[in-house]
Amino acid sequence: GMSQMVYLNDSLKVYGVLFRIGGNAASGLQFYATDSVSHFVRGALYVYAHPNADSLSPVHAFFEDEFKRYLETIEWREASSRP
């Protein structure tokens, strides 16, 4: 199964989704964030090991907290106009 957590921060124009993929998936966590106009970032957790949900549970828990923190604190910076 797959569950998702939606992140909306209208004041900073950050809109994103954190996906949790259950079972023995190759990538148990993925996310994206965007401002819906010019910024987009995507991330995924891949572990160099045989996908075993029970064994990787502590790793997934740690990175889920990290991804949440990232989504909650992201701020877009305008690109500089250097030549």
N, C-alpha and C positions, 0 to 999 in steps of 0.2 A: 504494500500500500504506500501511498504518498500523502503527506499532509503539508500544509503551507501556512505560513504566517505572513500577513500583509503589513507593510510599514508605510505609513503616510506622515509626512511632515510638510504641511503646506507652507509654513513660514520659511523653510529652507529649500522648498521645491525638491524634496527627495521622496521618491516613491519606489518601493521595492517589495520583493517577495523572497522569503527564505523557504526553501523546499527541503523536507525531510523524506528520504526514500527509505522505506522499511525493508527488512530482510537482508539477504546477502548480496547487496547491490555493490557494484564497482565504485560508485560515488554515492555515499549516504547523505551528503549535504551539498546543496547548491543554492546560490542566491543571485539576484541581480538588483541593481538600483539605477534609477534614471531620473532626469528632470523632465522627461517627455519632449524635450526640444533638441538639446545639443550634447548632453552628457549621458554616458551609459557605462556601467561597470558590471562585470559578471565574475563570479567566483565559484569554485567547486573544490571539494575535498576528495583527493584520491590518495589512498594509502598503498604503498608498495608491499602488498601482502595478499594472500588469499582472502577474499571477502567473507568474513565470519562475523555476523552481527554481534554475537555474544562477546567474542574476544575484543572487538573494536568498539564496544559500547563506551568505555571511558574516553577513548580518543574522540568519538563523535560528540560526546557530551561537552568536552573541552572546546572543540571547534565550533559547536553550535553556540556556546556562550560568546566566543570570539566574533563569530559572524553577526550575532545580534548586536553586540557592542559596536561593531563597524557600521552596521546599518543605522543604528541610533545616533551615531556621531558624525557621519559623513557630511561634508559641506563642499559644495562645488566652488571652484575657483575659476574665474574667467581667464582664458588664455591671454598671455601677453601679446602685444602687437609688435614684437620685434621682427625686423626684416629677415 
